């Protein structure tokens, strides 16, 4: 049985402000570093048998993975397909700003089934989902029967869950994922099962992200 442990990166200043980051590359803030340490400590206690650690190359994910790796004595493997979706010209704005400044784009963005939707100067939704699925399949093929940690982004984790669990969690945009929230999927005999979604007791008492 293979088990994938998806962890969203710790909080950044943009997270705290409610802004989209995409391919921009801010570091963790102090809260994010504390969140990363908290999930690392939890993994050491609850999932010490983890065999491998993968991460997006973006700094907020890589920093989170490095903190986890130190606790688990694992070196993070960078997978570029795990990057967040590229918001292009809209990176750095909030959802409210998008609705106000780009109403036509906002209206189209709301149709989450439209895989041809493309961010101006950025990435097409369908292409993003395809690369996230490719990353999942590659990691699974390398770690059959093992437990693996994947540190990535809210959008990337949602896309991975939609790929692995298309029937169970078809409405990918409704997945609530906190900074360093833990989602677990088990795969056996070609079937995937969701064990936990955004499990985050380690965040008790911390500022929301």
Secondary structure, 3 states (H helix, E strand, C coil): CEEEEEEECCCEHHHHHCECCCCCCCCECHHHHHHHHHHHHHHHHHCCCCCEEEECCCHHHHHHHHHHHHHHCCCCEECHHHCCCCCHHHCCCEHHHHHHHCHHHHHHHCCCCCCCCECCCCCEHHHHHHHHHHHHHHHHHHCCCCEEEEEECHHHHHHHHHHHCCCCCCCHHHCCCCCCCEEEEEEECCEEEEEEEEECHHHCCCCCC
